[in-house]
């Protein structure tokens, strides 16, 4: 039985790849001023607020927006509002980027699978041709065979499993 091949035969044109790379470069440039590298210790110290704390922050924000007279005078509300707006914008952008990354990883996975299946087919053909002493195939076979060293963790191509 022949395995599935060409699971993803959709390919971006050179122009679309260039456009995507340019868009990523533009995004990197646009976000350069907020590129802050936190150390592992800083990440641990500042952490990330959980969903319950986000609800709390949003409730305080709502009170400040609707009933500012109930807000603490010790808080810099202009900065609080900028932080709130920035984090919401970043959360939206991160969500969109994560969605793009997931879709790109899915497409790449299918391309990887297609490449591997085709490479296995070529290896099988090479094995056959090397067995007939066809010129050049014995060296190619020896060169490719190194990727199928028999051990407990390797996956041998179907024609070499014992």
Residue, then its C-alpha position, 0 to 999 in steps of 0.5 A: x500500500x502506498x502512503x499518503x503523499x503531497x498532503x500540502x501542495x499549496x506553496x507561497x510564491x516568491x513574492x508572497x514569501x518576500x511580502x511576509x518577510x517584509x511584514x515581519x521586519x516591519x513588525x519587528x521595527x514597529x515593536x523595537x521600542x518595547x522589546x524588553x528582555x527580562x531575566x529568568x529571575x525578573x520573569x519569576x518576580x513579575x510573573x504573569x497575572x492569572x485570569x482571576x487577577x485580570x478580572x480584578x484589574x479590569x474591574x478596577x479599570x471599569x470603576x476608574x472609568x465610570x466612577x473616577x471619584x472612587x479611585x485612589x489618588x495615589x495611583x497614576x491613573x493616566x499611566x494605569x490607563x496607558x498600561x491597560x490599553x497597551x496590554x490589551x493591544x499586545x494581548x490581541x496582537x499576540x493572539x493573532x500572531x499565535x494563530x499565524x504561527x500555529x497555521x504556519x507550523x501546521x503547513x510546515x509539518x505537512x511539507x516536512x511529512x511530504x518531503x520525508x515520504x518522498x525521500x523514503x521513496x527515493x531511498x527505496x528506489x536507490x536501494x533497488x538500483x544499487x542492487x542492480x549495480x546501476x552506475x552511481x547508485x551504490x555510492x548514493x545508497x552508502x551515503x543515505x544508509x547512514x541515516x538508518x543505523x540499526x538501533x533501538x530508537x531509529x526508524x528504518x524505512x519499510x523495505x529494511x525492517x526485519 
